[in-house]
Amino acid sequence: MFKAIIDSNTYVSILETRHAEELFNLIDANRESIGKWLAFPAFTTEVQHTEMFIQKSLNRFASSNGFWAGIWYKGKLAGSIGYLYVDRGNHKTEIGYWLGKDFEGYGLATKACQVFTEHALTDLHLNKVEINMATTNIKSKAIPERLGFKEEGRIRNHEILHGEYLDRTTFGVLKDEWIHR
């Protein structure tokens, strides 16, 4: 299974069904902060939901169409990162990520995105990695900017969350840009 050591305190590893309770507890404890930007916490109301999510991720991994990994920091599950899909025809993928509130500010999401970007462009032989987020999510936008991704555009009223329309900003990096950054 996929596992990458980031530093002496941090690693990312594919989520397995044995992580379902730990993942659920992290989501449950951070329901408000994660749910401010993402819809899934509202629908993740019991451990069975995280079990189903992990099984779906493992199936996607088995079919080479993306997967989700946990971000571990000092032995604790801190958040999650994943390839939402792998588009082999167009040689691209999209990375999604989130962290529990207690784990923000350590650079964990940035480091995990760097590992996932490198893996996608080198090991998976893709040409492009995209990261999308709500335009007003300043903390999340800082990650692709730090890593040298280019802002590619904005989709107005992309989704409704908590009764409000949110615009979405797309960032992307090409293989050549990543190699020469």
N, C-alpha and C positions, 0 to 999 in steps of 0.2 A: 504494500500500500504506500501511497504518497506520504512522505515526511521530509521536511526541510528544517535544518537547524539554522536559526537566524543569528543568535548569539548565545552566550552562556546561560541566559535566563529565559530565552524565548525560542519557540519553535512553532511551526504549523504542521498539522497532520490531518489527513482525511478523517472526517467524522465517521464513526462506527456506531452501531446500535447500542453498544455499551456506554456511549456518551450521552444517551438520550435524556436521562434524568439531570445530569450536570448542565446540559444545554438548556433544558426547560427551566431549571432553577435560575440560570443566568438571565434568560429572557424575562422570567417572571419578576425578578428583582429589579429589572431595568425597563420594565414595560413602558413607562412614561417617556424616558429619554430616547429609547429606540423608536417607540411608536410616534414620536414627533416627526420623524422623517420616513418611516417605513410602515407599510400596512400589516405585515405578518404578525406582529405581537398581539393584535386584536383577535386574531384567529388561532393563536397558539395558547389554548387555555388548559391543556392537560398534557402530561408526559407522552401520551399516545400520539399527539400531534407531532412532537419532535421525533418520535420513533418513525412515523410515516415519512416525515421530511428526510431523515437520514437514509431510510431505505430507498427513497426516490433518488437521492443524491448518489448512493452506491450503484443503483441501476444505471444512472447517467454515466458514472465513471466506467462501468463495465462496457458501455456502448460507445465510449470515447466522445461523449457529448457534454463534458463539464462535470463538476463536482464541487462540493463544499468541504472546507477544512476548518478545524478549530484553530484558534490562535491561543497558545498556552504561554503564560508568563509566570515564572516562579512556581511552576507546578499547578497553576489554576487556569481553568478555561476563562479567557479574557474576552473572547469574541469569535467572530467567524468571518471567513473570506471564501469566495468561490468564483469559479467560472460559470456564468449563467448559461452558457452554451459554448460549443466550439463549432464554428462555421467553416468546415474544411473546404467547401467550394470557393469561398471568398477569403480564406486564410486569415480569419480573425476570431476574436473572442471578446467578451465583456466581463470585467471583474466587478463584483459587488463585495461589500464589507460592512461590518458594524462592530462596535466594542461596547462592553459594559461601562457604565459611567466611572467606576472606580479604576478603570484601566486606561482612561484617556490621559493624554499628555506625556506618555512615555515613548511616543514614536512607533508604537506597535503596528498600527494600521499602515503607516508609511513603509515600514520594513517588510511587512507581509505583502503589500502591493508590489514592492520592488522584487521580491522573490517570485511572486506569481507572474509578473511581467517578464522577468528573465526566463522563467520556465516556459512560458507561452511562446516567446520569440526564438528561444534556443532549442529547447527539447521537443516542443510540439511543432516547430518549424512554421509558425504562423507569421504573418506579415504585419498584423495590426492588433493592438489591444485598446479597447475603449473602456472608459469609466464614466458613468452617468450618475447625477445626483440632483436633488432639488436645488434650484439656483440660489435659494436663500440659505442653504446649508453650508455656511462659511468654513467650518472645520473640515468637512468632507472635501470641499473644493480645494483646500490647501494641499491635500495629499497628491493628486495628479500634478498640480502646479510645481510642487517640490521635486517631483520625479522627472520633470521635463516634458510632460504631456502638453499638447497644444489644445487650447479651447477651440472646438470646432463649430459650436453653434448652440442655439437655445430653442427648445420646443415649448411654445406657449401653451399653458393650460394642459400640460401632459397628463396629470392625474388629479383626482380629488382625494384629499386626506383631511379628515376631521371637518368636512363640509367646506373646505377651501380648495380652490384650484392652485396647483403648484406648477410652476414652470420647471423644466428640466434642462440642465446644461450638460453637454457632451464634451468630453476630453478624449483625445486619442494620441497614440504614439505609434510610429511606423518602425519596423525593424532597423532600417538604416539610421533613423534618428536616435534610436536607443543605443545602437553600437557606437555612434559618434557623439554622444552627449558629453 
